[in-house]
Structure formats: structure tokens, C-alpha cells
């Protein structure tokens, strides 16, 4: 159904909570068609579903036997270019918050 969800079983080191949550979030977005910018009425049920699915996936990965062959693709959160984009976004968000805290005029 969703070709973009990365295989998390068999990763070394094992899939992190962040990677599991990202896969769960991607699954929920795909099946519901609800994006992160949705109204609170749609966002809250999707957040709950994401948390529940992440917990189920975490338990499932812990229960399955080890893979003999690791996954072919590196999960997005482990790719250097994705890490760089995430770091840049965090820096921008921190700078934006700092401007709010200092009362500096800026655009949104």
C-alpha cells in the first residue's frame, strides 16, 4: 500500500523510537489522507492512532526473530541528507522562537 515506508526489522543498530514513530505517522497519513497541517479535530485522532501504531510496531519488532539479511534500504532518518535537513529545520525553529522571546520583529 505505501511503498515509502521503510523496513525497520533487522537494522543495526535496531530501529529507534523516532524511526518507528515516523513510520507509524507515515502510515496514518497515507490511510487517512490527513496531513500535519490539519485542523485539531482531525489531528488529535491521528496523533492517538500514530502513538498506538508505534507501540504495536515496537512490540512486534521485539517479538520477531532476527533477520538473516539486513534491509536493502537505509531508513530516511539515518541518511545524511535527511539528518542535515532536520538539523536545519531545528536551527530555524530555534532562531524563530528566540526572536519571539526577545520581542524582535520578524515575518512568519
DSSP file (Angstrom, degrees, kcal/mol; ACC not computed):
  #  RESIDUE AA STRUCTURE BP1 BP2  ACC     N-H-->O    O-->H-N    N-H-->O    O-->H-N    TCO  KAPPA ALPHA  PHI   PSI    X-CA   Y-CA   Z-CA
    1    1 A X              0   0    0      0, 0.0     2,-0.6     0, 0.0     0, 0.0   0.000 360.0 360.0 360.0 -50.6    0.0    0.0    0.0
    2    2 A X    >   -     0   0    0      1,-0.1     3,-1.2     3,-0.0    25,-0.0  -0.896 360.0-175.5-119.8 103.0    2.7    2.5    0.9
    3    3 A X  T 3  S+     0   0    0     -2,-0.6    -1,-0.1     1,-0.2     0, 0.0   0.685  77.8  66.4 -70.4 -17.3    5.9    1.9   -0.8
    4    4 A X  T 3  S+     0   0    0      2,-0.1     2,-0.5    22,-0.1    -1,-0.2   0.590  71.1 103.4 -85.1  -9.6    7.7    4.6    1.0
    5    5 A X  S <  S-     0   0    0     -3,-1.2     2,-0.2    21,-0.1    -3,-0.0  -0.631  72.0-133.4 -75.5 124.0    7.5    3.1    4.5
    6    6 A X        -     0   0    0     -2,-0.5     2,-0.3     1,-0.1    -2,-0.1  -0.484  16.4-106.9 -82.1 144.8   11.0    1.7    5.2
    7    7 A X        -     0   0    0     -2,-0.2    68,-0.1     1,-0.2    64,-0.1  -0.560  35.1-179.9 -68.2 126.1   11.6   -1.8    6.6
    8    8 A X    >   +     0   0    0     -2,-0.3     3,-1.2     2,-0.1     7,-0.5   0.622  47.5 100.4-104.2 -18.1   12.7   -1.4   10.2
    9    9 A X  T 3  S+     0   0    0      1,-0.2    62,-0.3     5,-0.1    57,-0.0  -0.521  86.8  19.2 -72.8 131.4   13.3   -5.0   11.1
   10   10 A X  T 3  S+     0   0    0      1,-0.3    -1,-0.2    -2,-0.3     2,-0.1   0.524  83.6 147.9  91.7   6.7   16.9   -6.1   11.1
   11   11 A X    <   -     0   0    0     -3,-1.2     2,-0.4    59,-0.1    -1,-0.3  -0.448  48.0-116.0 -73.7 148.6   18.5   -2.7   11.3
   12   12 A X  S    S+     0   0    0     -2,-0.1     2,-0.2     2,-0.1     3,-0.0  -0.977 109.6  28.3-125.3 116.4   21.8   -2.4   13.1
   13   13 A X  S    S-     0   0    0     -2,-0.4     3,-0.1     2,-0.0    -1,-0.1   0.653 120.6-103.0 -66.0 164.4   21.6   -0.6   15.5
   14   14 A X        -     0   0    0     -2,-0.2    -2,-0.1     1,-0.1    -5,-0.1  -0.061  50.2 -73.6 -56.4 159.0   17.9   -1.5   16.0
   15   15 A X        -     0   0    0     -7,-0.5    -1,-0.1    -4,-0.1     2,-0.1  -0.247  53.0-129.5 -55.2 135.9   15.2    0.9   14.9
   16   16 A X     >  -     0   0    0     -3,-0.1     4,-2.3     1,-0.1     5,-0.2  -0.379  21.5-108.1 -82.8 165.6   14.9    3.9   17.2
   17   17 A X  H  > S+     0   0    0      1,-0.2     4,-2.6     2,-0.2     5,-0.2   0.879 122.1  55.1 -58.9 -37.7   11.6    5.1   18.8
   18   18 A X  H  > S+     0   0    0      2,-0.2     4,-2.3     1,-0.2    -1,-0.2   0.899 108.2  47.3 -63.4 -42.3   11.9    8.1   16.4
   19   19 A X  H  > S+     0   0    0      2,-0.2     4,-2.0     1,-0.2    -2,-0.2   0.896 112.9  48.8 -66.9 -40.2   12.1    5.8   13.3
   20   20 A X  H  X S+     0   0    0     -4,-2.3     4,-2.2     2,-0.2    -2,-0.2   0.920 112.6  47.8 -65.8 -43.1    9.2    3.7   14.5
   21   21 A X  H  X S+     0   0    0     -4,-2.6     4,-2.8     1,-0.2    -2,-0.2   0.892 109.4  53.5 -65.7 -38.9    7.1    6.7   15.2
   22   22 A X  H  X S+     0   0    0     -4,-2.3     4,-2.2     2,-0.2    -1,-0.2   0.904 110.1  47.2 -62.7 -40.9    7.9    8.2   11.8
   23   23 A X  H  X S+     0   0    0     -4,-2.0     4,-2.2     2,-0.2    -1,-0.2   0.905 112.9  49.1 -66.1 -41.2    6.8    5.0   10.0
   24   24 A X  H  X S+     0   0    0     -4,-2.2     4,-2.4     2,-0.2    -2,-0.2   0.907 111.5  49.5 -64.0 -42.0    3.6    5.0   12.1
   25   25 A X  H  X S+     0   0    0     -4,-2.8     4,-2.5     1,-0.2    -2,-0.2   0.903 110.2  50.4 -63.8 -41.8    2.9    8.6   11.2
   26   26 A X  H  X S+     0   0    0     -4,-2.2     4,-2.1     2,-0.2    -1,-0.2   0.896 110.4  50.2 -63.8 -40.1    3.5    8.0    7.5
   27   27 A X  H  X S+     0   0    0     -4,-2.2     4,-2.5     2,-0.2     5,-0.2   0.932 110.9  48.4 -62.7 -46.9    1.1    5.0    7.6
   28   28 A X  H  X S+     0   0    0     -4,-2.4     4,-2.1     1,-0.2     6,-0.4   0.913 111.6  50.0 -62.2 -43.2   -1.6    7.1    9.3
   29   29 A X  H  X S+     0   0    0     -4,-2.5     4,-2.4     1,-0.2    -1,-0.2   0.905 111.8  49.3 -60.0 -41.4   -1.2    9.9    6.8
   30   30 A X  H  < S+     0   0    0     -4,-2.1    -2,-0.2     1,-0.2    -1,-0.2   0.943 115.0  40.7 -65.9 -48.7   -1.4    7.5    3.9
   31   31 A X  H  < S+     0   0    0     -4,-2.5    -1,-0.2     1,-0.2    -2,-0.2   0.782 126.0  34.9 -75.1 -25.5   -4.6    5.7    5.1
   32   32 A X  H  < S-     0   0    0     -4,-2.1    -2,-0.2    -5,-0.2    -1,-0.2   0.742  90.6-136.6 -98.7 -25.9   -6.4    8.8    6.3
   33   33 A X     <  +     0   0    0     -4,-2.4     2,-0.5    -5,-0.3    -4,-0.1   0.594  59.3 136.9  76.7   9.4   -5.3   11.4    3.8
   34   34 A X        -     0   0    0     -6,-0.4    -1,-0.3    -5,-0.2    -2,-0.2  -0.795  39.1-157.7 -94.4 127.1   -4.8   13.8    6.8
   35   35 A X    >   -     0   0    0     -2,-0.5     3,-1.6    -3,-0.1    -1,-0.0  -0.457  33.6 -98.4 -97.0 173.6   -1.6   15.9    6.7
   36   36 A X  T 3  S+     0   0    0      1,-0.3    -1,-0.1    -2,-0.1     7,-0.0   0.745 119.1  62.0 -65.5 -23.9    0.1   17.6    9.7
   37   37 A X  T 3  S+     0   0    0      6,-0.0    -1,-0.3     3,-0.0     3,-0.1   0.317  79.9 126.2 -86.1  10.7   -1.5   20.9    9.0
   38   38 A X  S <  S-     0   0    0     -3,-1.6    -4,-0.0     1,-0.1     5,-0.0  -0.173  71.3 -86.8 -66.5 160.4   -5.0   19.5    9.5
   39   39 A X    >>  -     0   0    0      1,-0.1     4,-2.6     4,-0.1     3,-1.2  -0.237  42.5-105.4 -62.5 157.1   -7.5   21.1   11.9
   40   40 A X  H 3> S+     0   0    0      1,-0.3     4,-2.3     2,-0.2     5,-0.3   0.822 118.1  64.7 -56.8 -33.8   -7.3   20.0   15.5
   41   41 A X  H 3> S+     0   0    0      1,-0.2     4,-0.5     2,-0.2    -1,-0.3   0.848 115.0  30.3 -60.5 -34.3  -10.4   17.9   15.1
   42   42 A X  H <> S+     0   0    0     -3,-1.2     4,-1.4     2,-0.1    -2,-0.2   0.776 116.7  58.9 -91.5 -31.8   -8.6   15.6   12.6
   43   43 A X  H  X S+     0   0    0     -4,-2.6     4,-2.4     1,-0.2    -2,-0.2   0.901  99.7  55.5 -67.8 -42.1   -5.1   16.0   14.1
   44   44 A X  H  X S+     0   0    0     -4,-2.3     4,-2.2     1,-0.2    -1,-0.2   0.920 108.4  45.4 -63.1 -47.1   -5.9   14.7   17.5
   45   45 A X  H  X S+     0   0    0     -4,-0.5     4,-2.4    -5,-0.3    -1,-0.2   0.881 113.8  51.7 -63.0 -34.6   -7.4   11.3   16.4
   46   46 A X  H  X S+     0   0    0     -4,-1.4     4,-2.5     2,-0.2    -2,-0.2   0.886 108.0  51.1 -68.3 -37.8   -4.4   10.9   14.0
   47   47 A X  H  X S+     0   0    0     -4,-2.4     4,-2.3     2,-0.2    -2,-0.2   0.924 111.2  48.0 -63.2 -44.2   -1.9   11.6   16.8
   48   48 A X  H  X S+     0   0    0     -4,-2.2     4,-2.4     1,-0.2    -2,-0.2   0.927 112.6  48.7 -61.5 -44.4   -3.6    8.9   19.0
   49   49 A X  H  X S+     0   0    0     -4,-2.4     4,-2.8     1,-0.2     5,-0.2   0.904 109.7  52.5 -63.1 -40.8   -3.6    6.4   16.1
   50   50 A X  H  X S+     0   0    0     -4,-2.5     4,-2.5     1,-0.2    -1,-0.2   0.922 110.2  47.6 -60.7 -45.0    0.1    7.2   15.4
   51   51 A X  H  X S+     0   0    0     -4,-2.3     4,-2.0     2,-0.2    -1,-0.2   0.906 113.6  48.0 -63.4 -41.8    1.0    6.5   19.1
   52   52 A X  H  X S+     0   0    0     -4,-2.4     4,-2.2     2,-0.2    -2,-0.2   0.924 113.4  46.6 -65.6 -44.5   -1.0    3.3   19.1
   53   53 A X  H  X S+     0   0    0     -4,-2.8     4,-2.8     1,-0.2     5,-0.2   0.898 110.5  53.2 -65.6 -40.3    0.5    2.0   15.9
   54   54 A X  H  X S+     0   0    0     -4,-2.5     4,-2.5    -5,-0.2    -1,-0.2   0.904 109.7  48.8 -60.8 -41.0    4.1    2.9   17.0
   55   55 A X  H  X S+     0   0    0     -4,-2.0     4,-2.2     2,-0.2    -1,-0.2   0.905 112.0  48.7 -65.5 -40.9    3.5    0.9   20.2
   56   56 A X  H  X S+     0   0    0     -4,-2.2     4,-2.5     2,-0.2    -2,-0.2   0.922 112.7  47.4 -64.3 -44.1    2.2   -2.1   18.2
   57   57 A X  H  X S+     0   0    0     -4,-2.8     4,-2.9     2,-0.2     5,-0.2   0.905 110.4  52.5 -65.2 -41.5    5.2   -1.9   15.8
   58   58 A X  H  X S+     0   0    0     -4,-2.5     4,-1.8    -5,-0.2    -1,-0.2   0.935 112.6  44.8 -59.3 -46.7    7.7   -1.6   18.7
   59   59 A X  H  X S+     0   0    0     -4,-2.2     4,-1.4     2,-0.2    -2,-0.2   0.900 113.5  50.9 -64.5 -41.0    6.2   -4.7   20.3
   60   60 A X  H  X S+     0   0    0     -4,-2.5     4,-1.9     1,-0.2     3,-0.3   0.931 109.2  49.3 -63.5 -46.6    6.1   -6.6   17.0
   61   61 A X  H  < S+     0   0    0     -4,-2.9    -1,-0.2     1,-0.2    -2,-0.2   0.869 110.8  51.5 -61.7 -36.1    9.7   -5.8   16.2
   62   62 A X  H  < S+     0   0    0     -4,-1.8    -1,-0.2    -5,-0.2    -2,-0.2   0.806 112.6  46.5 -69.5 -28.6   10.7   -7.0   19.7
   63   63 A X  H  < S+     0   0    0     -4,-1.4    -2,-0.2    -3,-0.3    -1,-0.2   0.773  93.8  88.7 -86.3 -28.3    8.8  -10.3   19.2
   64   64 A X  S  < S-     0   0    0     -4,-1.9     3,-0.1    -5,-0.1     2,-0.0  -0.359  83.9-106.8 -72.5 150.0   10.0  -11.2   15.7
   65   65 A X        -     0   0    0      1,-0.1    -1,-0.1    -2,-0.1    -2,-0.1  -0.313  48.9 -82.7 -69.0 161.4   13.2  -13.3   15.3
   66   66 A X        -     0   0    0      1,-0.1     2,-0.2     2,-0.0    -1,-0.1  -0.290  46.7-112.0 -63.1 148.2   16.3  -11.6   13.9
   67   67 A X        -     0   0    0      1,-0.1     3,-0.1    -3,-0.1    -1,-0.1  -0.568  11.8-148.1 -78.9 145.9   16.6  -11.2   10.2
   68   68 A X  S    S+     0   0    0      1,-0.2     2,-0.4    -2,-0.2    -1,-0.1   0.794  89.7  36.9 -81.1 -30.2   19.2  -13.1    8.4
   69   69 A X  S    S-     0   0    0     -3,-0.0    -1,-0.2     0, 0.0     3,-0.1  -0.988  89.2-125.1-124.4 127.6   19.7  -10.4    5.8
   70   70 A X        -     0   0    0     -2,-0.4   -60,-0.1     1,-0.1   -59,-0.1  -0.254  43.6 -81.3 -66.6 159.8   19.5   -6.7    6.7
   71   71 A X        -     0   0    0    -62,-0.3    -1,-0.1     1,-0.1   -65,-0.0  -0.245  33.5-131.7 -58.9 150.0   17.1   -4.5    4.8
   72   72 A X  S    S+     0   0    0     -3,-0.1     2,-0.4     2,-0.0    -1,-0.1   0.833  86.3  60.0 -73.8 -33.2   18.3   -3.2    1.4
   73   73 A X  S    S-     0   0    0    -66,-0.0     2,-0.4     1,-0.0    -2,-0.1  -0.788  80.8-127.0-105.2 141.0   17.4    0.4    2.0
   74   74 A X        -     0   0    0     -2,-0.4     5,-0.1     1,-0.1    -2,-0.0  -0.678  38.2-107.4 -79.2 130.8   18.7    2.7    4.8
   75   75 A X    >   -     0   0    0     -2,-0.4     3,-2.1   -68,-0.1     4,-0.5  -0.269  27.9-116.1 -58.3 145.8   15.8    4.3    6.6
   76   76 A X  G >  S+     0   0    0      1,-0.3     3,-1.6     2,-0.2     6,-0.3   0.856 113.0  60.8 -52.9 -39.7   15.4    8.0    5.8
   77   77 A X  G 3  S+     0   0    0      1,-0.3    -1,-0.3     5,-0.1    -2,-0.1   0.637 104.6  51.0 -67.8 -10.5   16.2    9.2    9.4
   78   78 A X  G <  S+     0   0    0     -3,-2.1     2,-0.3     4,-0.0    -1,-0.3   0.480  86.7 103.5-100.2  -5.1   19.6    7.5    9.0
   79   79 A X  S <> S-     0   0    0     -3,-1.6     4,-2.5    -4,-0.5     3,-0.3  -0.599  72.5-133.5 -82.3 138.7   20.5    9.2    5.7
   80   80 A X  H  > S+     0   0    0     -2,-0.3     4,-2.3     1,-0.2     5,-0.2   0.885 104.0  51.6 -58.4 -43.4   23.0   12.1    6.0
   81   81 A X  H  > S+     0   0    0      1,-0.2     4,-1.8     2,-0.2    -1,-0.2   0.854 111.4  47.7 -66.4 -33.7   21.0   14.5    3.7
   82   82 A X  H  > S+     0   0    0     -6,-0.3     4,-2.6    -3,-0.3    -1,-0.2   0.912 110.4  51.6 -71.8 -42.3   17.8   13.9    5.8
   83   83 A X  H  X S+     0   0    0     -4,-2.5     4,-2.5     1,-0.2    -2,-0.2   0.891 109.5  51.2 -59.0 -39.7   19.7   14.5    9.0
   84   84 A X  H  X S+     0   0    0     -4,-2.3     4,-2.3     2,-0.2    -1,-0.2   0.908 110.2  48.5 -65.3 -42.0   21.1   17.7    7.6
   85   85 A X  H  X S+     0   0    0     -4,-1.8     4,-2.4     2,-0.2    -2,-0.2   0.908 112.1  49.1 -63.8 -42.4   17.5   18.9    6.6
   86   86 A X  H  X S+     0   0    0     -4,-2.6     4,-2.3     1,-0.2    -2,-0.2   0.925 111.7  48.9 -63.5 -44.6   16.2   18.0   10.1
   87   87 A X  H  X S+     0   0    0     -4,-2.5     4,-2.3     2,-0.2    -2,-0.2   0.896 111.0  50.2 -62.4 -40.9   19.1   19.9   11.8
   88   88 A X  H  X S+     0   0    0     -4,-2.3     4,-2.5     2,-0.2    -1,-0.2   0.915 110.4  49.8 -64.1 -43.1   18.5   23.0    9.5
   89   89 A X  H  X S+     0   0    0     -4,-2.4     4,-2.5     1,-0.2    -2,-0.2   0.903 110.9  49.7 -61.9 -41.6   14.8   23.0   10.4
   90   90 A X  H  X S+     0   0    0     -4,-2.3     4,-2.7     2,-0.2    -2,-0.2   0.904 110.4  50.1 -64.2 -41.5   15.5   22.7   14.1
   91   91 A X  H  X S+     0   0    0     -4,-2.3     4,-2.4     2,-0.2    -2,-0.2   0.927 111.9  48.1 -62.1 -44.3   18.0   25.6   13.9
   92   92 A X  H  X S+     0   0    0     -4,-2.5     4,-2.4     2,-0.2    -2,-0.2   0.914 112.6  48.5 -62.2 -43.3   15.4   27.8   12.0
   93   93 A X  H  X S+     0   0    0     -4,-2.5     4,-2.6     2,-0.2    -2,-0.2   0.909 112.0  48.9 -63.9 -42.9   12.7   26.9   14.6
   94   94 A X  H  X S+     0   0    0     -4,-2.7     4,-2.4     2,-0.2    -1,-0.2   0.909 111.8  48.9 -63.8 -41.5   15.1   27.7   17.5
   95   95 A X  H  X S+     0   0    0     -4,-2.4     4,-2.0     2,-0.2    -2,-0.2   0.908 111.5  50.0 -63.7 -41.8   16.0   31.0   15.9
   96   96 A X  H  X S+     0   0    0     -4,-2.4     4,-1.8     2,-0.2    -2,-0.2   0.921 111.7  47.5 -62.7 -45.4   12.4   31.9   15.3
   97   97 A X  H  X S+     0   0    0     -4,-2.6     4,-2.5     1,-0.2    -1,-0.2   0.887 109.1  54.5 -63.7 -38.9   11.5   31.1   18.9
   98   98 A X  H  X S+     0   0    0     -4,-2.4     4,-2.3     1,-0.2    -1,-0.2   0.893 105.7  52.7 -62.3 -39.5   14.4   33.2   20.1
   99   99 A X  H  X>S+     0   0    0     -4,-2.0     5,-2.3     1,-0.2     4,-0.8   0.893 109.9  48.9 -63.5 -39.1   13.1   36.1   18.1
  100  100 A X  H ><5S+     0   0    0     -4,-1.8     3,-0.7     3,-0.2    -2,-0.2   0.936 111.0  49.6 -63.5 -45.7    9.7   35.7   19.8
  101  101 A X  H 3<5S+     0   0    0     -4,-2.5    -2,-0.2     1,-0.3    -1,-0.2   0.868 114.9  43.8 -62.3 -37.8   11.4   35.5   23.3
  102  102 A X  H 3<5S-     0   0    0     -4,-2.3    -1,-0.3    -5,-0.2    -2,-0.2   0.551 110.2-121.9 -85.3  -7.5   13.4   38.7   22.6
  103  103 A X  T <<5 +     0   0    0     -4,-0.8     2,-0.4    -3,-0.7    -3,-0.2   0.773  53.6 160.9  73.1  25.8   10.5   40.5   21.1
  104  104 A X      < -     0   0    0     -5,-2.3    -1,-0.2    -6,-0.2     2,-0.1  -0.666  43.4-115.7 -82.8 131.9   12.3   41.1   17.8
  105  105 A X        +     0   0    0     -2,-0.4     2,-0.3    -5,-0.0    -1,-0.1  -0.422  51.1 149.3 -66.4 138.7   10.0   41.9   14.9
  106  106 A X        -     0   0    0     -2,-0.1     2,-0.3    -6,-0.0   -10,-0.0  -0.953  41.5-101.2-159.3 172.5   10.1   39.3   12.1
  107  107 A X              0   0    0     -2,-0.3     0, 0.0     1,-0.1     0, 0.0  -0.692 360.0 360.0-102.9 158.3    7.9   37.7    9.5
  108  108 A X              0   0    0     -2,-0.3    -1,-0.1     0, 0.0   -12,-0.0   0.353 360.0 360.0-111.0 360.0    6.1   34.4    9.6
